[in-house]
Amino acid sequence: QVQLVESGGGLVQPGGSLRLSCATSGRTFSRGTMGWFRQAPGKEREFVVANRWTGGFTYYADSVKGRFTISRDNAKNTMYLQMNSVKSEDTAVYYCAAASGGLAYPSDWKSYDYWGQGTQVTVSS
């Protein structure tokens, strides 16, 4: 059974930092595509970043480019999202997602096969 489990969410002040983790089990995605999405109340699920380790492909949404960084530790089957200089508009439930291979549309949430349960990130003073 494939599982993705996010952790690391919480309350952070504007301008602060937070690191989210996504631990996978049941299979590896070292050759697949993994990404982060987020969903704020009353809004649609929004693409944040996608990465395919094979080929060195990484694609960020414009809204987070230069502030967020995705990384992976394939030995630990874990993906991370380092969030710096956070803003109030970053407040959302953050989900990690995974697919077995490359994706034609990595920013489309419907392209992914596996999802975590989500972790809440709240940016507020």
Secondary structure as UniProt FT lines:
FT   STRAND          3..7
FT   STRAND          10..12
FT   TURN            14..15
FT   STRAND          18..25
FT   TURN            30..31
FT   STRAND          33..39
FT   TURN            41..42
FT   STRAND          46..52
FT   TURN            53..56
FT   STRAND          57..60
FT   TURN            62..67
FT   STRAND          68..73
FT   TURN            74..77
FT   STRAND          78..83
FT   HELIX           88..90
FT   STRAND          92..99
FT   TURN            106..107
FT   HELIX           109..111
FT   STRAND          114..115
FT   STRAND          119..123
//
